[in-house]
């Protein structure tokens, strides 16, 4: 059985469920404007929900590595990290590689922390197979 190709530049919907008004979006916006990787995890390294994440590794107190199921085209992507635990939470994405990134969480009072909610999102280009 041969597989075909569907090619289009715009997605259009009648939006009959909400407003009954036609709406459309350029597919390049979808391709370029959405997160290619995201995850929500707990401080014990339990991934509670994710997209394009194969695993998460606890790399030390307050330091986690997110491994991507599908790699990025290179290490020059934008990573955002946030979380919730204690006061003045600070987080960052670092050590970016095509297949993974490290993110760190700490708060002003206690330094590096493993507790609470940790979230990361990656924006960039996937390395298409």
TAFENFEN-V309879 format. One record per residue. RES is the residue in one small letter. PSI is psi in radians with two decimals (999 if undefined). D_LAST is the distance of its C-alpha to the last C-alpha in whole Angstrom. Layout:
BEGIN
res psi d_last
RES PSI D_LAST
RES PSI D_LAST
END
This chain:
BEGIN
res psi d_last
x 2.22 21
x 2.49 18
x 2.46 16
x -3.06 17
x 2.39 16
x 2.18 18
x 2.29 18
x 2.72 20
x -0.36 21
x 2.42 24
x 2.35 24
x 2.47 28
x 2.67 30
x -0.28 34
x 0.66 34
x -0.43 37
x -0.63 37
x -0.99 37
x -0.16 39
x 0.53 39
x 2.35 37
x 2.36 34
x 2.59 32
x 2.80 28
x 2.41 26
x 2.27 23
x -0.40 20
x -0.52 19
x -0.76 21
x -0.79 19
x -0.77 16
x -0.29 17
x 0.17 20
x 2.74 19
x 2.35 18
x -0.33 15
x 2.39 17
x 2.66 20
x 2.67 23
x 2.28 26
x 2.81 28
x 2.85 31
x -0.31 33
x 0.28 33
x 0.28 29
x 2.06 29
x 2.03 26
x -0.46 28
x 2.65 25
x 2.93 21
x 2.22 18
x 0.62 15
x 2.19 17
x -0.58 17
x 2.94 20
x 2.39 23
x 2.35 25
x 1.93 29
x 0.15 29
x 3.02 33
x 2.06 35
x 0.08 33
x 2.20 30
x 2.59 27
x 2.19 23
x 2.15 21
x 2.26 18
x 2.47 14
x -0.69 12
x 2.24 9
x 2.77 10
x 2.85 11
x -0.50 10
x -3.00 14
x 0.13 17
x 1.13 18
x 3.00 18
x 2.23 21
x 2.36 22
x 2.41 25
x 2.48 27
x 3.06 30
x -3.01 32
x 1.95 36
x 2.15 39
x -2.76 42
x 2.57 43
x 0.94 41
x 2.32 38
x 2.38 36
x 2.71 32
x 2.79 29
x 2.32 26
x -3.11 25
x 0.81 24
x 2.33 20
x 2.87 17
x -0.56 14
x 0.01 14
x 2.92 17
x 2.76 20
x 2.50 24
x 2.54 26
x 2.48 30
x 2.31 33
x 2.79 37
x 2.87 40
x -0.57 43
x -0.71 45
x 0.01 44
x -2.56 41
x 2.39 38
x 2.56 37
x 0.00 35
x 2.82 37
x -2.90 36
x 2.32 33
x 2.25 30
x 2.51 27
x 2.52 24
x 2.43 22
x 2.27 19
x 2.27 18
x -2.78 16
x 2.27 12
x 2.59 9
x 1.71 6
x 2.40 4
x 999 0
END
